[in-house]
Each structure stands twice: as C-alpha cells, then as structure tokens.
Amino acid sequence: MQDRQPTSSRRRFFAGAATVGAAAASVAVLPRMVASGQSVAEQAPRPAPERGGGYHESEHVRHYYKTTRI
C-alpha cells in the first residue's frame, strides 16, 4: 500500500489567486490616492460663511450630478 497524503493544490491555487488579486487592486488604487492627496493639498481652504450654509458646487458635487443624469 502507498501512503497517500492529501494534496492542497486547489487551496494553494485559490490562496495565490486571492493574493495576486489583492496586490493588483492595491497597485491600481495607490497612484490615484497619491495624486488625489496632492490635489487636495494644493487647494486653499474656503473661508467659513458668515451666516451659515456653506454649500458650494465642488468637483465632487459636479461628478455626483453627472452620474445622476438619465
């Protein structure tokens, strides 16, 4: 009789695939995070409104409005 040990090749495959996927996702997102952090630092903060409110149309708001158009 032969001593057969269970192989975990399927487990190793999925673990490797998950690791590669996570690494690819972090590499894809990292340049955007660095670039967006620099653009925020370059903008001067807006002064606080005197009578409350404070709504202003920013790039984020414009992007939201663009996504809601039908």
PDB file of N, CA, C and O in Angstrom:
ATOM      1  N   MET A   1       0.811  -1.182   0.000  1.00  0.00           N
ATOM      2  CA  MET A   1       0.000   0.000   0.000  1.00  0.00           C
ATOM      3  C   MET A   1       0.858   1.250   0.000  1.00  0.00           C
ATOM      4  O   MET A   1       1.950   1.297   0.566  1.00  0.00           O
ATOM      5  N   GLN A   2       0.331   2.229  -0.639  1.00  0.00           N
ATOM      6  CA  GLN A   2       1.048   3.505  -0.681  1.00  0.00           C
ATOM      7  C   GLN A   2       0.406   4.470   0.313  1.00  0.00           C
ATOM      8  O   GLN A   2      -0.811   4.491   0.496  1.00  0.00           O
ATOM      9  N   ASP A   3       1.253   5.252   0.935  1.00  0.00           N
ATOM     10  CA  ASP A   3       0.736   6.297   1.813  1.00  0.00           C
ATOM     11  C   ASP A   3       0.418   7.514   0.964  1.00  0.00           C
ATOM     12  O   ASP A   3       1.310   8.186   0.444  1.00  0.00           O
ATOM     13  N   ARG A   4      -0.853   7.778   0.837  1.00  0.00           N
ATOM     14  CA  ARG A   4      -1.261   8.932   0.021  1.00  0.00           C
ATOM     15  C   ARG A   4      -1.593  10.085   0.962  1.00  0.00           C
ATOM     16  O   ARG A   4      -2.434   9.968   1.853  1.00  0.00           O
ATOM     17  N   GLN A   5      -0.926  11.167   0.741  1.00  0.00           N
ATOM     18  CA  GLN A   5      -1.213  12.353   1.529  1.00  0.00           C
ATOM     19  C   GLN A   5      -2.087  13.275   0.691  1.00  0.00           C
ATOM     20  O   GLN A   5      -1.861  13.431  -0.510  1.00  0.00           O
ATOM     21  N   PRO A   6      -3.072  13.877   1.316  1.00  0.00           N
ATOM     22  CA  PRO A   6      -3.955  14.760   0.549  1.00  0.00           C
ATOM     23  C   PRO A   6      -3.182  15.973   0.024  1.00  0.00           C
ATOM     24  O   PRO A   6      -2.369  16.575   0.726  1.00  0.00           O
ATOM     25  N   THR A   7      -3.462  16.297  -1.209  1.00  0.00           N
ATOM     26  CA  THR A   7      -2.816  17.457  -1.793  1.00  0.00           C
ATOM     27  C   THR A   7      -3.703  18.672  -1.589  1.00  0.00           C
ATOM     28  O   THR A   7      -4.930  18.580  -1.633  1.00  0.00           O
ATOM     29  N   SER A   8      -3.089  19.766  -1.374  1.00  0.00           N
ATOM     30  CA  SER A   8      -3.847  21.001  -1.184  1.00  0.00           C
ATOM     31  C   SER A   8      -3.597  21.952  -2.341  1.00  0.00           C
ATOM     32  O   SER A   8      -3.536  23.167  -2.154  1.00  0.00           O
ATOM     33  N   SER A   9      -3.452  21.399  -3.528  1.00  0.00           N
ATOM     34  CA  SER A   9      -3.158  22.237  -4.680  1.00  0.00           C
ATOM     35  C   SER A   9      -4.307  23.185  -4.993  1.00  0.00           C
ATOM     36  O   SER A   9      -4.079  24.314  -5.427  1.00  0.00           O
ATOM     37  N   ARG A  10      -5.524  22.742  -4.779  1.00  0.00           N
ATOM     38  CA  ARG A  10      -6.668  23.610  -5.039  1.00  0.00           C
ATOM     39  C   ARG A  10      -6.691  24.775  -4.048  1.00  0.00           C
ATOM     40  O   ARG A  10      -6.961  25.914  -4.427  1.00  0.00           O
ATOM     41  N   ARG A  11      -6.410  24.485  -2.797  1.00  0.00           N
ATOM     42  CA  ARG A  11      -6.348  25.539  -1.788  1.00  0.00           C
ATOM     43  C   ARG A  11      -5.214  26.518  -2.089  1.00  0.00           C
ATOM     44  O   ARG A  11      -5.384  27.734  -1.997  1.00  0.00           O
ATOM     45  N   ARG A  12      -4.098  25.985  -2.438  1.00  0.00           N
ATOM     46  CA  ARG A  12      -2.956  26.863  -2.752  1.00  0.00           C
ATOM     47  C   ARG A  12      -3.253  27.736  -3.961  1.00  0.00           C
ATOM     48  O   ARG A  12      -2.866  28.904  -4.000  1.00  0.00           O
ATOM     49  N   PHE A  13      -3.934  27.175  -4.940  1.00  0.00           N
ATOM     50  CA  PHE A  13      -4.276  27.939  -6.131  1.00  0.00           C
ATOM     51  C   PHE A  13      -5.167  29.122  -5.773  1.00  0.00           C
ATOM     52  O   PHE A  13      -4.894  30.251  -6.179  1.00  0.00           O
ATOM     53  N   PHE A  14      -6.238  28.867  -5.009  1.00  0.00           N
ATOM     54  CA  PHE A  14      -7.158  29.946  -4.661  1.00  0.00           C
ATOM     55  C   PHE A  14      -6.514  30.963  -3.715  1.00  0.00           C
ATOM     56  O   PHE A  14      -6.792  32.159  -3.808  1.00  0.00           O
ATOM     57  N   ALA A  15      -5.670  30.501  -2.823  1.00  0.00           N
ATOM     58  CA  ALA A  15      -4.967  31.433  -1.938  1.00  0.00           C
ATOM     59  C   ALA A  15      -4.018  32.319  -2.748  1.00  0.00           C
ATOM     60  O   ALA A  15      -3.922  33.522  -2.501  1.00  0.00           O
ATOM     61  N   GLY A  16      -3.332  31.730  -3.697  1.00  0.00           N
ATOM     62  CA  GLY A  16      -2.442  32.501  -4.565  1.00  0.00           C
ATOM     63  C   GLY A  16      -3.205  33.477  -5.436  1.00  0.00           C
ATOM     64  O   GLY A  16      -2.774  34.612  -5.639  1.00  0.00           O
ATOM     65  N   ALA A  17      -4.342  33.032  -5.950  1.00  0.00           N
ATOM     66  CA  ALA A  17      -5.163  33.920  -6.784  1.00  0.00           C
ATOM     67  C   ALA A  17      -5.686  35.096  -5.971  1.00  0.00           C
ATOM     68  O   ALA A  17      -5.721  36.223  -6.464  1.00  0.00           O
ATOM     69  N   ALA A  18      -6.091  34.844  -4.738  1.00  0.00           N
ATOM     70  CA  ALA A  18      -6.569  35.928  -3.878  1.00  0.00           C
ATOM     71  C   ALA A  18      -5.446  36.909  -3.562  1.00  0.00           C
ATOM     72  O   ALA A  18      -5.672  38.119  -3.534  1.00  0.00           O
ATOM     73  N   THR A  19      -4.263  36.409  -3.330  1.00  0.00           N
ATOM     74  CA  THR A  19      -3.122  37.271  -3.035  1.00  0.00           C
ATOM     75  C   THR A  19      -2.764  38.127  -4.234  1.00  0.00           C
ATOM     76  O   THR A  19      -2.516  39.325  -4.096  1.00  0.00           O
ATOM     77  N   VAL A  20      -2.736  37.522  -5.401  1.00  0.00           N
ATOM     78  CA  VAL A  20      -2.427  38.271  -6.621  1.00  0.00           C
ATOM     79  C   VAL A  20      -3.508  39.316  -6.898  1.00  0.00           C
ATOM     80  O   VAL A  20      -3.195  40.436  -7.303  1.00  0.00           O
ATOM     81  N   GLY A  21      -4.756  38.965  -6.687  1.00  0.00           N
ATOM     82  CA  GLY A  21      -5.849  39.917  -6.892  1.00  0.00           C
ATOM     83  C   GLY A  21      -5.769  41.100  -5.943  1.00  0.00           C
ATOM     84  O   GLY A  21      -5.974  42.243  -6.352  1.00  0.00           O
ATOM     85  N   ALA A  22      -5.473  40.834  -4.685  1.00  0.00           N
ATOM     86  CA  ALA A  22      -5.344  41.919  -3.709  1.00  0.00           C
ATOM     87  C   ALA A  22      -4.159  42.820  -4.042  1.00  0.00           C
ATOM     88  O   ALA A  22      -4.253  44.042  -3.921  1.00  0.00           O
ATOM     89  N   ALA A  23      -3.064  42.232  -4.453  1.00  0.00           N
ATOM     90  CA  ALA A  23      -1.895  43.025  -4.820  1.00  0.00           C
ATOM     91  C   ALA A  23      -2.178  43.883  -6.054  1.00  0.00           C
ATOM     92  O   ALA A  23      -1.772  45.044  -6.109  1.00  0.00           O
ATOM     93  N   ALA A  24      -2.865  43.320  -7.034  1.00  0.00           N
ATOM     94  CA  ALA A  24      -3.194  44.077  -8.238  1.00  0.00           C
ATOM     95  C   ALA A  24      -4.142  45.227  -7.923  1.00  0.00           C
ATOM     96  O   ALA A  24      -4.000  46.321  -8.468  1.00  0.00           O
ATOM     97  N   ALA A  25      -5.099  44.982  -7.052  1.00  0.00           N
ATOM     98  CA  ALA A  25      -6.036  46.045  -6.678  1.00  0.00           C
ATOM     99  C   ALA A  25      -5.329  47.167  -5.943  1.00  0.00           C
ATOM    100  O   ALA A  25      -5.611  48.338  -6.194  1.00  0.00           O
ATOM    101  N   SER A  26      -4.422  46.838  -5.048  1.00  0.00           N
ATOM    102  CA  SER A  26      -3.714  47.885  -4.304  1.00  0.00           C
ATOM    103  C   SER A  26      -2.781  48.676  -5.213  1.00  0.00           C
ATOM    104  O   SER A  26      -2.625  49.883  -5.031  1.00  0.00           O
ATOM    105  N   VAL A  27      -2.164  48.021  -6.183  1.00  0.00           N
ATOM    106  CA  VAL A  27      -1.301  48.735  -7.122  1.00  0.00           C
ATOM    107  C   VAL A  27      -2.125  49.650  -8.016  1.00  0.00           C
ATOM    108  O   VAL A  27      -1.669  50.736  -8.374  1.00  0.00           O
ATOM    109  N   ALA A  28      -3.320  49.230  -8.380  1.00  0.00           N
ATOM    110  CA  ALA A  28      -4.170  50.045  -9.240  1.00  0.00           C
ATOM    111  C   ALA A  28      -4.709  51.267  -8.510  1.00  0.00           C
ATOM    112  O   ALA A  28      -4.886  52.317  -9.128  1.00  0.00           O
ATOM    113  N   VAL A  29      -4.973  51.159  -7.219  1.00  0.00           N
ATOM    114  CA  VAL A  29      -5.568  52.250  -6.457  1.00  0.00           C
ATOM    115  C   VAL A  29      -4.509  53.206  -5.910  1.00  0.00           C
ATOM    116  O   VAL A  29      -4.786  54.397  -5.767  1.00  0.00           O
ATOM    117  N   LEU A  30      -3.341  52.733  -5.610  1.00  0.00           N
ATOM    118  CA  LEU A  30      -2.312  53.547  -4.968  1.00  0.00           C
ATOM    119  C   LEU A  30      -1.962  54.819  -5.721  1.00  0.00           C
ATOM    120  O   LEU A  30      -1.910  55.874  -5.088  1.00  0.00           O
ATOM    121  N   PRO A  31      -1.715  54.796  -7.046  1.00  0.00           N
ATOM    122  CA  PRO A  31      -1.386  56.054  -7.727  1.00  0.00           C
ATOM    123  C   PRO A  31      -2.509  57.082  -7.646  1.00  0.00           C
ATOM    124  O   PRO A  31      -2.233  58.279  -7.567  1.00  0.00           O
ATOM    125  N   ARG A  32      -3.767  56.649  -7.664  1.00  0.00           N
ATOM    126  CA  ARG A  32      -4.889  57.583  -7.567  1.00  0.00           C
ATOM    127  C   ARG A  32      -4.935  58.231  -6.196  1.00  0.00           C
ATOM    128  O   ARG A  32      -5.228  59.420  -6.080  1.00  0.00           O
ATOM    129  N   MET A  33      -4.651  57.468  -5.170  1.00  0.00           N
ATOM    130  CA  MET A  33      -4.687  58.013  -3.816  1.00  0.00           C
ATOM    131  C   MET A  33      -3.603  59.065  -3.636  1.00  0.00           C
ATOM    132  O   MET A  33      -3.852  60.101  -3.018  1.00  0.00           O
ATOM    133  N   VAL A  34      -2.429  58.829  -4.152  1.00  0.00           N
ATOM    134  CA  VAL A  34      -1.341  59.786  -4.034  1.00  0.00           C
ATOM    135  C   VAL A  34      -1.652  61.031  -4.837  1.00  0.00           C
ATOM    136  O   VAL A  34      -1.425  62.141  -4.357  1.00  0.00           O
ATOM    137  N   ALA A  35      -2.168  60.876  -6.052  1.00  0.00           N
ATOM    138  CA  ALA A  35      -2.476  62.023  -6.890  1.00  0.00           C
ATOM    139  C   ALA A  35      -3.610  62.846  -6.296  1.00  0.00           C
ATOM    140  O   ALA A  35      -3.544  64.075  -6.312  1.00  0.00           O
ATOM    141  N   SER A  36      -4.646  62.203  -5.773  1.00  0.00           N
ATOM    142  CA  SER A  36      -5.757  62.956  -5.205  1.00  0.00           C
ATOM    143  C   SER A  36      -5.329  63.664  -3.927  1.00  0.00           C
ATOM    144  O   SER A  36      -5.821  64.755  -3.640  1.00  0.00           O
ATOM    145  N   GLY A  37      -4.439  63.080  -3.169  1.00  0.00           N
ATOM    146  CA  GLY A  37      -3.942  63.725  -1.956  1.00  0.00           C
ATOM    147  C   GLY A  37      -3.162  64.985  -2.273  1.00  0.00           C
ATOM    148  O   GLY A  37      -3.221  65.953  -1.514  1.00  0.00           O
ATOM    149  N   GLN A  38      -2.439  64.993  -3.369  1.00  0.00           N
ATOM    150  CA  GLN A  38      -1.682  66.174  -3.752  1.00  0.00           C
ATOM    151  C   GLN A  38      -2.611  67.286  -4.214  1.00  0.00           C
ATOM    152  O   GLN A  38      -2.370  68.450  -3.893  1.00  0.00           O
ATOM    153  N   SER A  39      -3.665  66.964  -4.957  1.00  0.00           N
ATOM    154  CA  SER A  39      -4.555  68.000  -5.458  1.00  0.00           C
ATOM    155  C   SER A  39      -5.331  68.649  -4.323  1.00  0.00           C
ATOM    156  O   SER A  39      -5.613  69.846  -4.375  1.00  0.00           O
ATOM    157  N   VAL A  40      -5.678  67.882  -3.305  1.00  0.00           N
ATOM    158  CA  VAL A  40      -6.393  68.445  -2.165  1.00  0.00           C
ATOM    159  C   VAL A  40      -5.477  69.382  -1.385  1.00  0.00           C
ATOM    160  O   VAL A  40      -5.920  70.422  -0.900  1.00  0.00           O
ATOM    161  N   ALA A  41      -4.210  69.019  -1.264  1.00  0.00           N
ATOM    162  CA  ALA A  41      -3.281  69.854  -0.520  1.00  0.00           C
ATOM    163  C   ALA A  41      -3.008  71.175  -1.241  1.00  0.00           C
ATOM    164  O   ALA A  41      -2.717  72.182  -0.596  1.00  0.00           O
ATOM    165  N   GLU A  42      -3.101  71.178  -2.567  1.00  0.00           N
ATOM    166  CA  GLU A  42      -2.813  72.387  -3.334  1.00  0.00           C
ATOM    167  C   GLU A  42      -3.943  73.405  -3.244  1.00  0.00           C
ATOM    168  O   GLU A  42      -3.701  74.602  -3.398  1.00  0.00           O
ATOM    169  N   GLN A  43      -5.178  72.956  -2.997  1.00  0.00           N
ATOM    170  CA  GLN A  43      -6.309  73.866  -2.939  1.00  0.00           C
ATOM    171  C   GLN A  43      -6.313  74.600  -1.603  1.00  0.00           C
ATOM    172  O   GLN A  43      -6.075  74.006  -0.552  1.00  0.00           O
ATOM    173  N   ALA A  44      -6.588  75.900  -1.663  1.00  0.00           N
ATOM    174  CA  ALA A  44      -6.674  76.688  -0.443  1.00  0.00           C
ATOM    175  C   ALA A  44      -8.034  76.452   0.200  1.00  0.00           C
ATOM    176  O   ALA A  44      -9.032  76.328  -0.511  1.00  0.00           O
ATOM    177  N   PRO A  45      -8.098  76.386   1.521  1.00  0.00           N
ATOM    178  CA  PRO A  45      -9.394  76.182   2.165  1.00  0.00           C
ATOM    179  C   PRO A  45     -10.298  77.394   1.984  1.00  0.00           C
ATOM    180  O   PRO A  45      -9.843  78.538   1.999  1.00  0.00           O
ATOM    181  N   ARG A  46     -11.581  77.121   1.814  1.00  0.00           N
ATOM    182  CA  ARG A  46     -12.544  78.203   1.639  1.00  0.00           C
ATOM    183  C   ARG A  46     -12.849  78.835   2.985  1.00  0.00           C
ATOM    184  O   ARG A  46     -12.865  78.146   4.004  1.00  0.00           O
ATOM    185  N   PRO A  47     -13.087  80.127   2.998  1.00  0.00           N
ATOM    186  CA  PRO A  47     -13.459  80.763   4.269  1.00  0.00           C
ATOM    187  C   PRO A  47     -14.863  80.324   4.693  1.00  0.00           C
ATOM    188  O   PRO A  47     -15.713  80.046   3.848  1.00  0.00           O
ATOM    189  N   ALA A  48     -15.095  80.263   5.992  1.00  0.00           N
ATOM    190  CA  ALA A  48     -16.395  79.860   6.508  1.00  0.00           C
ATOM    191  C   ALA A  48     -17.424  80.943   6.207  1.00  0.00           C
ATOM    192  O   ALA A  48     -17.118  82.130   6.320  1.00  0.00           O
ATOM    193  N   PRO A  49     -18.637  80.554   5.827  1.00  0.00           N
ATOM    194  CA  PRO A  49     -19.666  81.559   5.547  1.00  0.00           C
ATOM    195  C   PRO A  49     -20.075  82.288   6.829  1.00  0.00           C
ATOM    196  O   PRO A  49     -20.053  81.718   7.919  1.00  0.00           O
ATOM    197  N   GLU A  50     -20.441  83.540   6.675  1.00  0.00           N
ATOM    198  CA  GLU A  50     -20.786  84.351   7.843  1.00  0.00           C
ATOM    199  C   GLU A  50     -22.149  83.983   8.418  1.00  0.00           C
ATOM    200  O   GLU A  50     -22.335  84.011   9.634  1.00  0.00           O
ATOM    201  N   ARG A  51     -23.113  83.635   7.547  1.00  0.00           N
ATOM    202  CA  ARG A  51     -24.464  83.376   8.023  1.00  0.00           C
ATOM    203  C   ARG A  51     -24.866  81.906   7.863  1.00  0.00           C
ATOM    204  O   ARG A  51     -26.034  81.621   7.598  1.00  0.00           O
ATOM    205  N   GLY A  52     -23.962  81.006   8.012  1.00  0.00           N
ATOM    206  CA  GLY A  52     -24.292  79.587   7.919  1.00  0.00           C
ATOM    207  C   GLY A  52     -24.348  79.109   6.484  1.00  0.00           C
ATOM    208  O   GLY A  52     -23.911  79.797   5.561  1.00  0.00           O
ATOM    209  N   GLY A  53     -24.890  77.930   6.317  1.00  0.00           N
ATOM    210  CA  GLY A  53     -24.974  77.363   4.971  1.00  0.00           C
ATOM    211  C   GLY A  53     -23.653  76.734   4.600  1.00  0.00           C
ATOM    212  O   GLY A  53     -23.221  75.757   5.213  1.00  0.00           O
ATOM    213  N   GLY A  54     -23.026  77.285   3.615  1.00  0.00           N
ATOM    214  CA  GLY A  54     -21.723  76.790   3.226  1.00  0.00           C
ATOM    215  C   GLY A  54     -21.732  75.874   2.020  1.00  0.00           C
ATOM    216  O   GLY A  54     -20.693  75.316   1.669  1.00  0.00           O
ATOM    217  N   TYR A  55     -22.883  75.703   1.374  1.00  0.00           N
ATOM    218  CA  TYR A  55     -22.917  74.841   0.199  1.00  0.00           C
ATOM    219  C   TYR A  55     -22.188  75.527  -0.944  1.00  0.00           C
ATOM    220  O   TYR A  55     -22.407  76.708  -1.214  1.00  0.00           O
ATOM    221  N   HIS A  56     -21.339  74.794  -1.599  1.00  0.00           N
ATOM    222  CA  HIS A  56     -20.709  75.283  -2.818  1.00  0.00           C
ATOM    223  C   HIS A  56     -20.553  74.107  -3.769  1.00  0.00           C
ATOM    224  O   HIS A  56     -20.359  72.966  -3.349  1.00  0.00           O
ATOM    225  N   GLU A  57     -20.641  74.404  -5.038  1.00  0.00           N
ATOM    226  CA  GLU A  57     -20.562  73.352  -6.046  1.00  0.00           C
ATOM    227  C   GLU A  57     -19.090  73.026  -6.289  1.00  0.00           C
ATOM    228  O   GLU A  57     -18.366  73.791  -6.924  1.00  0.00           O
ATOM    229  N   SER A  58     -18.671  71.890  -5.778  1.00  0.00           N
ATOM    230  CA  SER A  58     -17.289  71.458  -5.942  1.00  0.00           C
ATOM    231  C   SER A  58     -17.213  70.406  -7.056  1.00  0.00           C
ATOM    232  O   SER A  58     -18.231  70.027  -7.635  1.00  0.00           O
ATOM    233  N   GLU A  59     -16.026  69.954  -7.338  1.00  0.00           N
ATOM    234  CA  GLU A  59     -15.833  68.926  -8.366  1.00  0.00           C
ATOM    235  C   GLU A  59     -16.560  67.640  -7.980  1.00  0.00           C
ATOM    236  O   GLU A  59     -17.117  66.954  -8.836  1.00  0.00           O
ATOM    237  N   HIS A  60     -16.552  67.321  -6.696  1.00  0.00           N
ATOM    238  CA  HIS A  60     -17.237  66.131  -6.210  1.00  0.00           C
ATOM    239  C   HIS A  60     -18.742  66.247  -6.467  1.00  0.00           C
ATOM    240  O   HIS A  60     -19.368  65.289  -6.918  1.00  0.00           O
ATOM    241  N   VAL A  61     -19.308  67.384  -6.189  1.00  0.00           N
ATOM    242  CA  VAL A  61     -20.743  67.593  -6.391  1.00  0.00           C
ATOM    243  C   VAL A  61     -21.079  67.536  -7.875  1.00  0.00           C
ATOM    244  O   VAL A  61     -22.083  66.934  -8.256  1.00  0.00           O
ATOM    245  N   ARG A  62     -20.258  68.152  -8.715  1.00  0.00           N
ATOM    246  CA  ARG A  62     -20.494  68.105 -10.158  1.00  0.00           C
ATOM    247  C   ARG A  62     -20.458  66.667 -10.668  1.00  0.00           C
ATOM    248  O   ARG A  62     -21.266  66.283 -11.514  1.00  0.00           O
ATOM    249  N   HIS A  63     -19.521  65.876 -10.153  1.00  0.00           N
ATOM    250  CA  HIS A  63     -19.426  64.476 -10.556  1.00  0.00           C
ATOM    251  C   HIS A  63     -20.690  63.722 -10.140  1.00  0.00           C
ATOM    252  O   HIS A  63     -21.204  62.904 -10.904  1.00  0.00           O
ATOM    253  N   TYR A  64     -21.186  63.990  -8.947  1.00  0.00           N
ATOM    254  CA  TYR A  64     -22.410  63.338  -8.491  1.00  0.00           C
ATOM    255  C   TYR A  64     -23.582  63.708  -9.394  1.00  0.00           C
ATOM    256  O   TYR A  64     -24.348  62.834  -9.800  1.00  0.00           O
ATOM    257  N   TYR A  65     -23.726  64.975  -9.708  1.00  0.00           N
ATOM    258  CA  TYR A  65     -24.820  65.390 -10.570  1.00  0.00           C
ATOM    259  C   TYR A  65     -24.706  64.747 -11.956  1.00  0.00           C
ATOM    260  O   TYR A  65     -25.714  64.393 -12.567  1.00  0.00           O
ATOM    261  N   LYS A  66     -23.487  64.601 -12.438  1.00  0.00           N
ATOM    262  CA  LYS A  66     -23.273  63.989 -13.746  1.00  0.00           C
ATOM    263  C   LYS A  66     -23.695  62.522 -13.733  1.00  0.00           C
ATOM    264  O   LYS A  66     -24.229  62.025 -14.725  1.00  0.00           O
ATOM    265  N   THR A  67     -23.464  61.831 -12.629  1.00  0.00           N
ATOM    266  CA  THR A  67     -23.827  60.412 -12.549  1.00  0.00           C
ATOM    267  C   THR A  67     -25.320  60.196 -12.386  1.00  0.00           C
ATOM    268  O   THR A  67     -25.816  59.107 -12.672  1.00  0.00           O
ATOM    269  N   THR A  68     -26.055  61.218 -11.928  1.00  0.00           N
ATOM    270  CA  THR A  68     -27.495  61.041 -11.714  1.00  0.00           C
ATOM    271  C   THR A  68     -28.315  61.405 -12.943  1.00  0.00           C
ATOM    272  O   THR A  68     -29.523  61.166 -12.961  1.00  0.00           O
ATOM    273  N   ARG A  69     -27.703  61.967 -13.953  1.00  0.00           N
ATOM    274  CA  ARG A  69     -28.450  62.312 -15.177  1.00  0.00           C
ATOM    275  C   ARG A  69     -28.902  61.051 -15.894  1.00  0.00           C
ATOM    276  O   ARG A  69     -28.209  60.034 -15.905  1.00  0.00           O
ATOM    277  N   ILE A  70     -30.062  61.143 -16.481  1.00  0.00           N
ATOM    278  CA  ILE A  70     -30.602  59.985 -17.223  1.00  0.00           C
ATOM    279  C   ILE A  70     -30.415  60.187 -18.703  1.00  0.00           C
ATOM    280  O   ILE A  70     -30.801  59.328 -19.496  1.00  0.00           O
TER     281      ILE A  70
END
